[in-house]
Amino acid sequence: LWPWQGSFVAAFASSNLGDVSPNTRGPFCANTGESCDNPQSTCPVGGAAMCMAKGPGNDMFESTRIIGQNIYLKAKELYEKASQEVTGPLSSAHQWVKMSNVSVELNATHTVKTCKPALGHSFAAGTIDGVGAFNFTQGSVEGDPFWDQIRDQLLGEPSNETKACHKPKPILFNTGEMTWPHPWHPDIVDVQIAAIGSLAILAVPGEFTTMSGRRLREAVQSEFDSHGTPGMNVVIAGLCNVYTHYITTYEEYQVQRYEAASTIYGPHTLSAYIQLYRGLAKAIALNATQELSPGPEPPLFNVTSLTLLPSLSTENAPANKTFGDVLEEVRQEYREREVAEVTFVGANPRNSAENATEHNFLTVERYSNISSSWHVVLNDASWDTRFYWSKGSRGQSNVTIEWHIPAGTEPGVYRLRYFGHYKKRVTLFRVISVPFEGSSSAFQIT
């Protein structure tokens, strides 16, 4: 069976994932090995660019395997121990909201507002999982005159109102006032709850941090409780409908690390969402969803005609070679736990992604003496295969395919195959994609 075939379907949905990382060993300086678990995530030598977090394994492949296995084992345990069947009516509540202008009642005397979208300086710093460029650091509550001047000249200065609204966030990209060729951030966002019996799924439009998610769940739970629907199981489904970056708590916002700088509607974003989701929960509990105002419909943009990706230029094979030719051949014989490897004259894999809906970049095939033919045993969805594309100069590139032969592989005759598309100019104004394939020599597994 292929990984996606079978009778059982399971979904692993994202919850509130704003500050959750699989890099469980935490942040270390790549050059010295010391911890850089500080508010700015900087190293004594090399600054923030040297600070990177590590997963549980020795490399990304091993970390991915360990984490994937942990998630699977916990899911299997929960599945086997599950005792409560979800039954009951289906209901849902949905509203469009102008998130750049929500009035939030904090208490009887205090009302605050959300802001036009903007990203802060620490957004450019990236996180300890993926560091940004230049000299940006997390935890910036002051602007940088150099970058602010460049921003003012390229993109325009943010209005005083937007600056004041986002404090203490220093604004780097004033996205709420940037509209060419389309608005850079959504102004109108949807909030939604779907309820199945005792299960309430909060469909949220972004990445709530751990504490934001906790507060949102508790608020919605108490709303259900106070309107005669006690005992609801409230879960968050992250990244639903529209993407609005991160949602931190008010306290996290004051510190302005990456997630806070990416909380685009200002310091009261979470309070606004809590108020909105309380309203949806109340409507579901009182069976009054039809009385909810649908809210302001968002504008429709045709963004399919627009791409910021540069178009791919024509490609070349080296002299006396053609696409799919082998540059470095496999060995004649391998044992299990070794790596079979072959390098081909290649082309940009983006060509294939843009051209073919059903496409394998590679296959591992085994020869059958019975049928005197080759049979696919693995492809690029298989855990033990790797596909590396390396771009050279003058429109040339190479593709290397690896098969990390696992223990227990059946002995026999195998080969590795590569499938791609290259860009070819046919007239001055017309470039086409041409499919090609390549194959390694046959090799024995003993």
N, C-alpha and C positions, 0 to 999 in steps of 0.2 A: 504493500500500500504506500502511496505517496503521503507526505505529511498532512495534506488537506483532505484526504479521502477518509470516509468512515461514516458510521451512523450517528455518532454523538457530536453535538455542537456545543461548545462552551465559548462564552465571551469574557475576555478580561478587560473590563472598562477602567479608564482612569478615574480616580476620585479627586480629592483636593490635593494636587501634586505640586503646588507652587514652590515649596522648599524641600522637596523630597529628592534624594539622590541615591543612585545605586553605588556611588563611590563611598562604601562604608568604612574604609580605612581613614577617611578624612584627608585634609589638605597638607601637602608637604612641598618643600622647596625642591624643585627638580635638580638644582645644582649642588645643594648641601645636604639634603635629606632631613633637615629640621622642620618642625611643624610651622605652618603659616596660618594657624587658626586664630587670626586676629581680625578686628572689624574691617580693616582695609584689605585683608588677604594679600599682604605684601611680604616679600622676603628681604632680609638685610642686604643681600647682594642680588641685584637683578630686578628688584621691585616686584610688582604684581604679575609680571609676565612669567615669572619662575614658579608661581604658586599653582599647583595642580593637585586635584584630589584623586585618590586611588581606590579602585574596586577591590573585592576580596581575592581576585586571582592575580597571577603574574602578568597577564596581558588582557586586552579587551575581550579576546575570545574566551579565555578561561573565566573571566568575571561574568560574561554574559551567560555562560553555561551554568555557573554556580547560582546566579540570581534567578535564572529561568527555572532551574530545578527547585530552588527554594519556594518560588511562587507556585509551581505546580504541586509540590508536596503539601503545602498549606491548603491549596484549593481542594486537593483530593481528600484531605483530612476533613475539611469543612463539609464537603459534598457527602462523605460517608457518614458523618455525625448529624447531618441536618435532620431535624425532627418536625419542624413546623412547615406545613404546606401553605403556600400563599393562595388564598381563595378570596372571592368577593368581587365587588363591582370595579369596573375600570372608570377612571375619570382623569381629566387633565385640565390644567389652567395655563393659559399663555397670554403674555402681554408684550407689546412693543413699548419701549421706554426711551425717552430722550435723556440718555445718561449724562450728558454734559450739563444738565440743568435740573437736578432732582433736589427738592427741599426735604431735608431729613429732620424730624423732630427727635432730638436726643433725649429731652425730658420736657416737663411742662413749661419751662422758661427758655430753653435753648433750641434754636433751629439753625442748621448749617446747610451748606450747598455743595454739590459736586461741581467739577470744573470742566472746561473744554479740554479735550485730550492733549497730553504732552508727555514726553519722555525725558527723564533726568540725566545728568552727567554720568551717574553710575551705571546706567543702561549700557553705555559704551564700554564699561569696564568688563562686561561679561561676568561669568561666575567662576568658581573654582573648578567647575566641570569643563569649562571652555572659556579661556581668557580672551578678552577683547584686544584691540590693537592700541598703539600709541601709549600715552602716559596716564590713561584714566584709571582711577581706583574706585573700588566699592566704598560706600560710606561717605561720598562727597556731599556735603551740605552747603558748600560754597561753589560758585561758578569758577571757570578758568577764563581770565580775560582774553587769552589767545584764541581758545575755541569759541568763546562767545562772539568775538569779533568776526571770525570766519562765518559762524552761523548767521549773524546779522547781515553780512554782505551776500551770502548765498541764498538764504531762506527767509530773511526778514526777522526783525526783532519781535519777540513775544510782547503782547500788550501788557501794560501794568496790571490790569485786572487779572489776566491769566497768571502772571508771575506771583501776585499776592495770593491767589487762590491755591496755588500748588505748594506754597511754603511748608516746610523748609527745603523742598526739592528745587535745586537750581535747574532751570529748563535748558536742555540741549536741543531737542527737536520739538518745535512748537506745532505738533501735527494737527491740532484742532483748527489751526488757521492756515493749513497747507492744503490746497484743493486741486493742484495740477498734477496729472491730467484727470485724476479723480481724488476725492478726499483720502488723506493718508490713514485716517482712523475712522471707525464708525461713530456716528453721533447717536444713532438710534440702534438699540440693542434689544434682543429678546430675552425675557425671563420665563421660565416654564417649570411646572411640576406635573409629573405623571404619577398617578396613584393606582396601584393594583392591590385591592383589598387593604391589608395592613402595611403594605410597602409603599413608601413615598420616595420617588426618584426626583431629586432636584437637578434639573438640566441647567448647568451654569456655563456662562459664556467666557470662561477663562480659567486661569490657574490660581485657585485659592490656596494660601499657605495652610500648613497644618492647623495653626491656631484660628485662622479665619474660618476654615471649614468646620472646626469644632463649634465656634460661636454661631455659625449659620445653622448647623444641625440642631443645636440646643434651642435656638430661637424658634425654628419651625416646629420642633417637637412640642414646645410649650404652647405654641399657637394652636396646634391640633388638640392638645390636652384641654385647653381652656374653652374650646368650642365643641366639646362632647365627643371627640374622637381620640380617646387615650390609647396608649400602647402602639402607636405607629412606629415602624422601623424606617428611619429617615436616612437615605444614602445620597451621596453626591455623585453625579455623572459629569465629569469635567470635560471641558472643550466641546461644548454642545452649541449648535446653531451658528454662532459667530465667535470669532476669537478676539478677545480684548486684553491680551497679555495677562498680567498678574493682579491679584487682589490681596494686599497685605492688611494686617490690623492697623489701627491708628498708631499704636505704639511702634510697630515695626516700621511704619512709614517715616517716623521721626528719625530713624537711624540711616535711612537711605542707602541700603545695600541694593544689589541688582534688582531684586523683586520689588522693592519699594519704588525705585526709580522707574520701574516698568508698570506701576499702578497708575494707569493713564488718566483716571478721572479725579485724581487728587486724594487728600488725606481721609476724606469721608466716604470713599468708594464702598468699603465693606458695610458701613452703617446704612448706606442707600440700598444695597442689595438685600440686607437683612430686612429692612422695612418692606421692600417689594415682595420678597418671598413669603413674609408673614401674611401679606395681603392675599397672595395666591393660596396659601395653606388655609386661610380663613374661608375663602370662597369654596374650596373643595370640602372642608369640614361642614359648612352650612348648606352644601349642595346648591350653591348660588353662582357657579362659574359663568352661567349665561349673562349674569348682571355685571361681570367684569368689563371695564372699558378695554377695547382691543388696543388702544394707544395709537400713536402716530406711525403710519406705515413708512418703512424706510424707502429711500429712492432706489431704483434699479439701475445698475451700471452694467454696460456690456464690457466686461473686462477681458473677455476671451480674445479680443482682437489685439490686446496689448500684452507685450512681454518685455521684461527687463533683461532677459537672457540674450546675450549676443548670439546672432545666428552662426551656425557652424560653417567654417570655410571648407573648401575642397581638400581632399586628403591624398597623400601619395604613399606608395610602397617604395622601399629602397631599390636601387638599380638591380635589374635581373631578378627581382622578386615580385610576387603578387600577394594580395591580401589573403590571409589564411595560411600562407607558407610557414613552415616550421623554421624558427631561428635556432632554438636550443631544444634538442630532442630528449625524450625520456630515456632512462636506462632500460636495459633489456629485461631486468629482473628486480622485483621488490619483495620484501617480507611485510607482514602486518606490522603496524606502528611506524612504518617509514612513510616518506612523502614522495609521491610521484609528481613530477613537475615538467611542464612543457611551455615554451615561449613561442608565440606566433607573431607574424606581421599583423598588426591590429588596426582598429579604427575606433573613434570615439563611441563609447557605448550609448551615449545620448541619441545617436542616430537610430539605434534599434528601439530604444524606449519610445521615440517619437513616431516610429514607423509600424511597429508590430504590436498587436494587442496580445497575441499568444506567442511568447518568445522565450526560449531558453538561451542564456548566454553560453552555457556549457552543458555537456553530458559526460557521464562515465558509462562506458558500454562494455558488456561482457560477451565473449564469443561463445555461441552454443554449437557444439559438434553435432547435436541431434538435428537442428534445423539448418545448420551451416549458415547462420546469420548472426548479426549483432543485436543485442537487446539492451535498452537503456536501464541501468540499475540506480543511477543517481543523477540529479541535475543541480541547478544553482540554488534550489530551495533546500538542499540537503546540508546537514550540519558539517559534514566532513570535506566539503569542497570550498575552494577560495578562487576568486576572480580578481586579478590585479591589472589595472590599466595604467600604463606609464606613457606620458606624453613627451615626445621628443621635439626636435626642431624641423622646419621645412614641411610641416603637415604630416610628419611621420609619427607613428606610435606603436608600442608593443603591448601585447596582452600575455600575461602569464597565468596559467591555470594550475592549481595545486589540488591534489587529492591526498588528504591525511588518512592513510589507510588504517581503519580501526581494527582492533583485535577481533578475531572471529570472522574476518572476511574470507569468503569461499575462494580457495585456490583456483586458478584458471587464467585465461588469456583476456586481457582488457585493453581499452584504448580511451584516450581523452579527446573530446571534440569541442570545437569552438564555433559559435554562430554569431555573425555580425553584419553590419551594413556600413558601407563607406560612401562619402559624398563625392560625386563626379560631376564635372561641368560638361554639359552637352552643347550649350550655345552661350553667347555672351551673357544672357540674362537668365539662363535656366540651369539649375543644379538639381540633380536627382540623387536618390539614395539607392545604392546597388547592394543586394544581399550577397553574402559570401559565407563559406565555411572552411574550416581547417580540421585536420585530424592528426594526432600523434601516431607514431608507429605502434604496433601491438607490443605489449609487454606481459610478462608472466608474473603472477603472484604465487609464491611458493610457500 
